[in-house]
Amino acid sequence: MGTRTLITSQEFETICNQLGPCELVRGEVVALSPGGFKHGRITVQVTMVIGRWAQQTRLGRVIAGDASVIVESDPDTVRGADVAYISYQRLPREAEPSGFCATPPELVVEVMGKGQGWREIVQKAGEYLRMGVDRVWVIDPQSQSIHILRPDAGPTALSKGQTLTDESILPGFSCLIDEFFAD
């Protein structure tokens, strides 16, 4: 039986653009299937809603489009967050990385894609929380709900008609869950 050669996040960064959708999971490249139309539409909606808040408050930046975040080292894991918010306090404006981000965002949003299961998404959310992310929002397009995971409390769920706020990481932010599913 042969041994596998694990690669580092630096090595992955040099080749990932040639591979198509993928992540690095404990040193191994893992292919991802496209999330689908609904996944893309909801990701854009979330980016716009949080982006408007970030522009108005000037407290930080929103990144999207499978923003590469180094969540574990030795062996390395690089996840492609659908949407993330990082405050300027945590990552100053002038310190913006040119490649993968090793600074834990305050918030990571994962939109469940076509064929993606809860086991996989919970594993990914756990990696984000262990690296120091304060909140992970998992958006389920099927049930049109959002599951909020945090390191210091059990998960909570909100559905259409309910309002999402989180003063500790997004001061003054408030939106109806419906905004994430709007056409």
Backbone torsions as a table, in degrees:
resi	resn	phi	psi	omega
1	MET	NA	129.4	-178.9
2	GLY	-79.5	159.1	175.8
3	THR	-97.6	148.3	179.3
4	ARG	-89.4	143.0	175.6
5	THR	-95.0	116.9	178.3
6	LEU	-83.9	149.0	177.6
7	ILE	-115.7	159.4	179.9
8	THR	-91.0	167.9	177.2
9	SER	-62.6	-33.7	178.1
10	GLN	-65.4	-43.5	178.1
11	GLU	-65.5	-41.4	178.8
12	PHE	-61.0	-40.5	-179.2
13	GLU	-61.2	-32.4	-178.4
14	THR	-77.6	-20.4	-176.3
15	ILE	-115.4	-15.1	-169.9
16	CYS	-61.5	-31.8	-179.5
17	ASN	-66.5	-19.4	-179.8
18	GLN	-91.0	-6.8	-170.5
19	LEU	-100.2	-12.2	-172.4
20	GLY	84.6	-173.9	-176.6
21	PRO	-59.9	121.8	-179.1
22	CYS	-161.2	165.8	173.0
23	GLU	-134.4	164.3	174.0
24	LEU	-105.0	120.9	-177.9
25	VAL	-122.6	110.8	-177.9
26	ARG	47.7	48.5	174.3
27	GLY	86.2	-4.8	-178.7
28	GLU	-115.5	137.4	177.8
29	VAL	-74.1	129.7	179.5
30	VAL	-121.3	122.4	178.9
31	ALA	-71.3	143.0	177.0
32	LEU	-114.3	144.3	173.7
33	SER	-90.5	148.5	179.2
34	PRO	-57.1	143.3	-175.8
35	GLY	-71.4	-22.6	-179.4
36	GLY	101.6	170.7	-175.5
37	PHE	-60.1	-50.4	-177.6
38	LYS	-62.2	-40.9	177.4
39	HIS	-57.7	-47.6	-179.8
40	GLY	-63.5	-41.9	-179.1
41	ARG	-64.6	-44.2	-179.8
42	ILE	-68.3	-38.5	177.7
43	THR	-59.3	-42.9	177.9
44	VAL	-64.3	-44.2	179.8
45	GLN	-58.8	-46.9	-179.9
46	VAL	-61.6	-44.0	179.6
47	THR	-59.9	-43.0	-179.5
48	MET	-66.8	-44.0	-177.7
49	VAL	-63.8	-50.3	-179.9
50	ILE	-70.3	-35.7	179.1
51	GLY	-61.7	-41.0	176.7
52	ARG	-59.9	-44.7	179.1
53	TRP	-61.7	-45.0	-178.8
54	ALA	-63.7	-39.0	178.5
55	GLN	-65.5	-42.0	-178.4
56	GLN	-68.6	-41.3	-175.3
57	THR	-86.5	-24.2	-177.2
58	ARG	56.6	35.1	-178.9
59	LEU	-94.4	-16.4	-177.2
60	GLY	-178.8	-166.4	-175.9
61	ARG	-125.0	152.6	175.3
62	VAL	-111.2	132.5	175.7
63	ILE	-122.3	149.6	-176.2
64	ALA	-150.8	-178.9	177.7
65	GLY	78.5	48.9	-178.9
66	ASP	59.4	47.6	177.4
67	ALA	-57.1	123.3	-173.5
68	SER	-80.2	119.8	-178.3
69	VAL	-121.1	125.9	177.1
70	ILE	-80.1	111.0	-175.1
71	VAL	-100.4	-22.2	179.9
72	GLU	-145.1	153.6	177.7
73	SER	-127.4	146.9	171.4
74	ASP	56.2	70.2	2.7
75	PRO	-81.5	152.7	-173.3
76	ASP	-79.0	145.1	172.2
77	THR	-130.1	128.1	177.8
78	VAL	-122.8	117.4	-179.5
79	ARG	-105.2	147.6	176.8
80	GLY	-98.4	92.5	179.7
81	ALA	-65.0	135.3	176.7
82	ASP	-63.7	-47.3	177.9
83	VAL	-144.9	142.9	175.8
84	ALA	-143.8	150.2	174.3
85	TYR	-121.0	128.2	177.3
86	ILE	-127.8	124.1	-180.0
87	SER	-72.4	156.3	174.7
88	TYR	-69.6	-21.2	175.3
89	GLN	-67.6	-40.4	-178.8
90	ARG	-80.2	-40.1	179.3
91	LEU	-135.5	94.3	-176.0
92	PRO	-55.0	151.5	-178.8
93	ARG	-47.6	-46.6	-175.9
94	GLU	-75.9	-7.9	-177.9
95	ALA	-102.1	18.8	-178.0
96	GLU	-59.6	125.2	-177.9
97	PRO	-69.7	148.5	178.2
98	SER	-84.6	-18.9	180.0
99	GLY	-125.8	-134.7	179.8
100	PHE	-63.4	152.1	-178.3
101	CYS	-101.4	127.0	177.0
102	ALA	-103.0	-7.0	178.8
103	THR	-82.5	128.1	179.9
104	PRO	-67.6	123.8	173.3
105	PRO	-65.6	158.4	172.0
106	GLU	-69.7	-35.2	-174.7
107	LEU	-136.5	135.3	169.2
108	VAL	-124.6	134.4	177.0
109	VAL	-114.3	126.4	175.0
110	GLU	-115.9	126.1	176.2
111	VAL	-100.0	123.1	-179.8
112	MET	-63.2	126.5	-178.9
113	GLY	-96.5	172.4	178.2
114	LYS	-56.7	124.2	177.5
115	GLY	80.7	1.7	-179.2
116	GLN	-88.0	132.6	-178.0
117	GLY	-100.5	165.0	-178.9
118	TRP	-64.1	-36.3	-179.5
119	ARG	-58.3	-46.9	-179.9
120	GLU	-64.0	-44.1	-176.4
121	ILE	-70.0	-35.2	177.8
122	VAL	-69.3	-38.5	176.2
123	GLN	-60.7	-46.6	179.9
124	LYS	-62.5	-44.4	178.9
125	ALA	-60.9	-40.4	177.5
126	GLY	-61.0	-39.2	177.4
127	GLU	-62.6	-44.2	178.6
128	TYR	-61.1	-46.2	-178.1
129	LEU	-64.5	-40.7	179.3
130	ARG	-65.6	-29.5	179.8
131	MET	-78.3	-11.8	178.0
132	GLY	116.7	6.7	175.0
133	VAL	-67.3	136.5	-176.8
134	ASP	-80.0	-35.9	-179.7
135	ARG	-141.7	144.1	168.9
136	VAL	-125.3	123.2	174.0
137	TRP	-101.0	124.3	175.0
138	VAL	-107.7	117.3	-178.8
139	ILE	-99.8	124.8	-179.8
140	ASP	-105.4	102.6	-178.9
141	PRO	-61.7	-31.1	-177.8
142	GLN	-62.3	-49.9	-178.6
143	SER	-93.7	-3.0	-175.8
144	GLN	50.1	55.1	179.9
145	SER	-134.9	166.4	177.5
146	ILE	-128.6	132.7	179.0
147	HIS	-109.0	126.3	-175.9
148	ILE	-106.8	120.5	-179.3
149	LEU	-113.9	138.9	179.7
150	ARG	-143.0	156.5	-176.3
151	PRO	-73.2	-20.3	-171.4
152	ASP	-109.5	9.6	-178.4
153	ALA	-158.9	165.0	176.7
154	GLY	-71.1	163.9	-179.3
155	PRO	-68.3	151.3	173.1
156	THR	-127.0	157.7	-179.7
157	ALA	-130.6	141.1	175.7
158	LEU	-126.6	149.0	178.8
159	SER	-129.5	178.0	-177.3
160	LYS	-50.8	142.1	-179.0
161	GLY	93.0	-15.1	179.7
162	GLN	-97.9	157.1	-177.4
163	THR	-104.0	136.3	178.9
164	LEU	-103.0	124.9	174.0
165	THR	-139.5	158.4	173.9
166	ASP	-162.5	83.9	-174.0
167	GLU	-59.5	-30.3	-175.4
168	SER	-72.1	-30.3	179.0
169	ILE	-113.0	-24.7	179.3
170	LEU	-130.4	72.9	-175.8
171	PRO	-59.2	127.1	179.4
172	GLY	84.2	-3.6	179.9
173	PHE	-77.8	136.1	176.7
174	SER	-157.0	132.0	174.8
175	CYS	-155.1	152.1	172.4
176	LEU	-74.9	139.9	177.4
177	ILE	-54.6	-32.3	-179.8
178	ASP	-54.3	-30.9	-178.4
179	GLU	-59.9	-31.3	-179.2
180	PHE	-71.7	-21.0	-176.5
181	PHE	-109.4	6.7	-178.5
182	ALA	-67.5	147.6	176.1
183	ASP	-87.5	NA	NA
